[in-house]
Amino acid sequence: MPLVYSYNSNKGRKIKNEDAVSVVKNKRGDALAIVCDGVGSHSNAAYSSNYIVSILEKEWQEMSFANFKNMKNWLHNEIEKLNEELFNKSKVSKRKMGTTIVVAATFNDEIVVYNIGDSRAYGITTDNEMKFVTVDDSFVGALINAGAITEDEAKNHPEKHVLTQALATRKKIDLHTFVDNLDNYDYFLICSDGLTNMLEEEEIKDIIRNEELSIAVNKLINLSVERGGVDNISVAILKNLRGGNSDK
């Protein structure tokens, strides 16, 4: 399945950028999109996010999978292995590490999305639905799922940044998994919460639909900064070409 992509990151109004983002293709042309958002309260937050992205993108470029299941299992195992590696490093160094992760990986006409933390992935469907395909591992995410608060109430909740799960903070993790056929989607967006805390889903979708990919990515980031940019902002967009060549 032919795909084009664009991605970028901005520190917003923070002093430093603890996000990391990349999109790469392997020898077969299958795509891997990654966003990691380092946990700001941890001393090695930026190291954690950048380390995971750099390792995964390097390994992905050298891989060539026999089938979708083979790719899906490999990626799941790599994330678990990186989690354990960083968790052990943090114990040895006595420096806390932690990061969210959201990855979207393709093989032919199938896609898998894995996530931990509150970085998100959305699929924009062929009938123009903005489909939220990840699980928020956050205190407010749990409250929303329990029906205790609404999405709007969550935006201003005092504990909205409290995570219930992140990479490198414990030895064993519970990866959330989403699998579907790429034919059902025109675009996939993966991003850190610096985007979704500043912009509404409908305006995000409209920008992606109506701009060329690179322009859409930078427009989303710049608009998030204009709205306050209280956190780092990372955005990656995959577009399903379906045999076409347009970058819009």
N, C-alpha and C positions, 0 to 999 in steps of 0.2 A: 504494500500500500504506500504510494508516494506521499511524503510529508515534507513540509517546509516549517521552519521555526525561527523564533527570535526570543532573546532574553536579555535582561539587564537587572542591575541592582543599584540602590541609592541608600546612603546612610540616613536620609531624612534629616531631622533636626537633632539626631543623636551625635555624640562626639565621635564614635567609630561605628563601622559597619560589622556586625557580628553575623550577618547573613552570608550564605554562599549559594550560588546558582550556576547551573550549566545545562546545556543540551548537547549531546554528542550522538553520532551514528557509528555503528560497528561495520565490519567488513561487508555484511549483507545489506546494509542500509537501514537496519532497524534502529529506532531512536530511543534514547534514554534521556529524560528530563528530570532534573533534581533540584530541589530547594531545601536547604537546611537553615534553620534560624537558631543560632546559639542562645542558650538560656542566659539572660543578662546578669542574673545573680551569681553565676558561676565564673570563677576567675579565668578558666580556659575556654570560655564560650566560643570565641572566634576561632580558636584552634580546632575545637571539636567539629564545627560546621565545615570549615575549609578542608580539614583532613578527610572527612567522609566524602565530600564532593570530589576531591582530587583523586582519591583512590578508586571510587566507583567509575568516574569518567575514563580513567586510564585503563582499568580492567575491561570495561565495556568495549572500548575501541578494538581490543585484541580478540574479542569473543565472536564465535559464529555458532549459533545454536541449531540443533536438528529440528526442533519443533517448539511450539509455544510453551508446553508444559515444562520442557527442559529449561527454557529461558526463565520462566516464572519461578521454578524451584531454585535455580542458580541465584537469582536476585534476592530471593527470600533468605537463603543461606548466607549470602554475602553481607546483608544488613545485620543479621544476627551475629555474624562473626566480628564485624566492625564494632558493634555494640559491646561485645564482651572484651574486645581488645582495648577500647577506650575506657571501659569501666575498670579494667585491671590497671591501666596506666594511671588513672586518677587515684587509685588506692596506693600505688607505689610512690607517686609524686606528692601525695597528700594535697592535691589541688583539684577542686571540683570541676568536672566536665559535664556538659549537657547540651543537647541540641534536639530540635524537632527534625523530622525528615518527611518529605513527601516526594515519591518518585513515580513517574509514569513511563512504562516501557512497552514497546510495540514489537510484534512479530507478525509479519504479513498483515492480515486484516483483524488482528486481535490486540487488545491492550490490557495491561494489568497496572493497577495503582496500589502502592503500599504507603501507609503513613503511620506516624506516631507523633503526638503533640498536636498543636493547633494550626500548623501550616495546612493549606487547603488545596484541593483539586476540584475543578468543575469541568464538566463536559457540556458544550453547547450543541444541542441535538439538531438534527435535520429539520425538526418542526419548531426550532427556536426556543427550546426550553433551556434554562440555565440550571443544570443538574449538579447538585452538590454530591460528590462521590466519596468523600473522606469522612472520618469520624474525628470530632474534636475531643482530644484528651485534655480537657480542662475542667475546672470546677464549674464554670458556668455552662459548659457543654453538657455536663452531667445533670445540671438543674433543668436545662432545656429539654433533654431527653426524658426527664422525669415529669415534665409538664409543670414544674414549679415556677418557672419564669418564661417570658417570651423572648424571641430574638431581639426585639427592640430594648427590652429591659436588660438583656445581657450586655448590650453595648456600653452601658454606663455603670455596670456592676463593679463595686470596689475590688473584687477578687477575680476580675476577668482574665488576668494574666497568670493566675495560678494553674500550673499544669499538673495533671494526675499521672502523666507518663511522658518520659523523654528518653532519647538514646543516651547511653553512657552513664545513666544514674542508677541502674541496677543490672544485675548479671543476666536476668531473663526478661524478655520483653514480649508484648502481645501485639504483633503487627496486624493492623487492619488491612483488609484486602478487598479490592474491587476489580472485577473482570467483566469485559464486554466486547462486543464487535465494533470495530472502528467505523463500519458503514452507518452506524446509528448517529454519528457525530460529525460536525463540520470542524469543530475546534476543541482542544483541551487546554485549559489554563491551570497552571500550578503557581502558587504564590505564598509568601509569608503573610502573617496577619497584619503587617503594616499596610497592606493594600486593602484588605476586607474590613479593617476597622475604620477606614477613612471614606470608602466609596460604597455605594449601594450596588447590589448584584445587577440590577437592571441597567445602570449606567455603565458598569463594566462590560456587560454583554454588548451594549450598543456601540461602544468604542471599538471593541474587537471586531464586530460585524462590519463597521463602516470605515475602517482605516487599514492601510497596509500594515503588515505585522510589526515591523520595526517601529513604525510611527505609533501604532496602538500601544506597544510596550512602554515607550517613553512617555506617551500621553497619560497613561494610567499612573505611572510613577510621578510625573510632574504634578498631576492633579492631586495626588495623595499628599505631596509635600505642601501644595498650596492650601489644602484643607487643614493643615497642622503638622503633618509628617512626624507624629510623636514617636514613631518607631522606624527601624530599617524597613525598606520596601524592596522585595524581590519578585520578579515576574518572569515567567516563561510561557510562551504560547506555541502549541503545535497546531498546524492546519492540515486537514485532510484534503489533498488535491484531487483524489479520485481520477487520476489520469490527466488533470489539467496542469497548467504551469503558472497560474496567477498567484501573486504574493499578496492578494487583497482578500 
